[in-house]
Amino acid sequence: MTTTADYPLHPDAEVQDANIARIYDYYLGGLYNFAIDREKAERIKSMLPSVDLLARANRDWLRRSVRYLMGEGIRQFIDLASGLPTAGNTHEVAHAIDPRARVVYVDNEPTAVRHGNDILAGEPFAAMAGVDGKDARQVWAHPAVQELIDRDQPIGVVMGGLLVFVQDHEDPAGVVAAYRDALVSGSFIAISHLSVDTADAQTCEQVDRMIAAYRAGVNANLYTRDKATFTSWFDGMQLVEPGVTLMADWRPTPGQDVDAQTPSRQLGYGATGRIV
Ligand SMILES: C[S@@+](CC[C@H](N)C(=O)[O-])C[C@H]1O[C@@H](n2cnc3c(N)ncnc32)[C@H](O)[C@@H]1O
């Protein structure tokens, strides 16, 4: 039976089910997960042994992207499919540079939003919005976005893994385009995504099993995409250097490639587009 003693928030919470955001937090080495999450996380990891390094490579890409955008003068962010606002997430990176940078995290999973609100209590410049990140109109209409984000100024929209959860018939390109068309010039969209383009046969098989374990474990459907599809999502934007690369190769910090030695290094693309 899961206990809540190991979780620093919600001492009275009843935790019956594992949760994607907390599984991800576990992979990142965070504190915000329960035994039930760790069991599911280990089951998924038994399918793709380097899945935790893949998560870390994705979060490292996100951090480098946010730092890059801060360097470009961006001071307001919408982080779609954020997971928990911890383990070095967007507001932590932005506030290390400018404590008044504004960040709204968007996650459609109510438990992640509840945990996130607790974690952000007392943070005047960061908030959680519990809406579907696929639906730009819902995001713009959310009170936290209305309060913290000035749509007349450039915004950094971060989609770290959002489209992995979006099926083809839900039109991932259209999801990106709806944000692109609503952003003022000088804004940016940063996207990462799971891909098996350059993975060997064994790793592809492990990814298939990992996807099946996510479906069985937490009822989440994940999709892989190829480089051409990923690149097409930046239509109408100016890709910033170095363009579309493996996540680990996008403006890497020398000596900090967490995933250098594992097959999962091949499993994700990252890129950032500027709205012109
Ligand atoms: C892999 S985790 C967070 C990854 C994090 N963005 C990063 O790049 O490090 C994915 C999160 O996306 C959320 N999610 C999935 N589909 C979503 C959607 N349509 N809208 C908002 N959040 C979504 C899940 O609830 C989960 O917390």
The ligand as an SDF file (V2000), in Angstrom:
LIG
                    3D

 27 29  0  0  0  0  0  0  0  0999 V2000
    7.0340   14.2240  -19.7720 C   0  0  0  0  0  0  0  0  0  0  0  0
    6.1650   15.2230  -18.6510 S   0  0  0  0  0  0  0  0  0  0  0  0
    6.9080   16.8130  -18.6310 C   0  0  0  0  0  0  0  0  0  0  0  0
    8.0540   17.1280  -19.5540 C   0  0  0  0  0  0  0  0  0  0  0  0
    8.5720   18.5390  -19.4080 C   0  0  0  0  0  0  0  0  0  0  0  0
    7.7870   19.4350  -20.2600 N   0  0  0  0  0  0  0  0  0  0  0  0
   10.0210   18.6390  -19.8380 C   0  0  0  0  0  0  0  0  0  0  0  0
   10.2410   18.9550  -21.0060 O   0  0  0  0  0  0  0  0  0  0  0  0
   10.9280   18.3640  -19.0700 O   0  0  0  0  0  0  0  0  0  0  0  0
    4.7510   15.3860  -19.6060 C   0  0  0  0  0  0  0  0  0  0  0  0
    3.5780   16.1360  -18.9690 C   0  0  0  0  0  0  0  0  0  0  0  0
    2.7110   16.5060  -20.0410 O   0  0  0  0  0  0  0  0  0  0  0  0
    1.3970   16.5420  -19.5490 C   0  0  0  0  0  0  0  0  0  0  0  0
    0.5060   16.5300  -20.7000 N   0  0  0  0  0  0  0  0  0  0  0  0
    0.2590   15.5430  -21.5900 C   0  0  0  0  0  0  0  0  0  0  0  0
   -0.6320   15.9450  -22.5270 N   0  0  0  0  0  0  0  0  0  0  0  0
   -0.9500   17.2340  -22.2360 C   0  0  0  0  0  0  0  0  0  0  0  0
   -1.8230   18.2030  -22.8250 C   0  0  0  0  0  0  0  0  0  0  0  0
   -2.5490   17.9270  -23.9140 N   0  0  0  0  0  0  0  0  0  0  0  0
   -1.8980   19.4310  -22.2560 N   0  0  0  0  0  0  0  0  0  0  0  0
   -1.1840   19.7280  -21.1560 C   0  0  0  0  0  0  0  0  0  0  0  0
   -0.3480   18.8500  -20.5450 N   0  0  0  0  0  0  0  0  0  0  0  0
   -0.2370   17.6210  -21.0720 C   0  0  0  0  0  0  0  0  0  0  0  0
    1.3220   15.3190  -18.6460 C   0  0  0  0  0  0  0  0  0  0  0  0
    0.2570   15.4230  -17.7220 O   0  0  0  0  0  0  0  0  0  0  0  0
    2.7080   15.3400  -17.9910 C   0  0  0  0  0  0  0  0  0  0  0  0
    2.6780   15.9980  -16.7390 O   0  0  0  0  0  0  0  0  0  0  0  0
  1  2  1  0
  2  3  1  0
  2 10  1  0
  3  4  1  0
  4  5  1  0
  5  6  1  0
  5  7  1  0
  7  8  2  0
  7  9  1  0
 10 11  1  0
 11 12  1  0
 11 26  1  0
 12 13  1  0
 13 14  1  0
 13 24  1  0
 14 15  1  0
 14 23  1  0
 15 16  2  0
 16 17  1  0
 17 18  1  0
 17 23  2  0
 18 19  1  0
 18 20  2  0
 20 21  1  0
 21 22  2  0
 22 23  1  0
 24 25  1  0
 24 26  1  0
 26 27  1  0
M  CHG  2   2   1   9  -1
M  END
$$$$
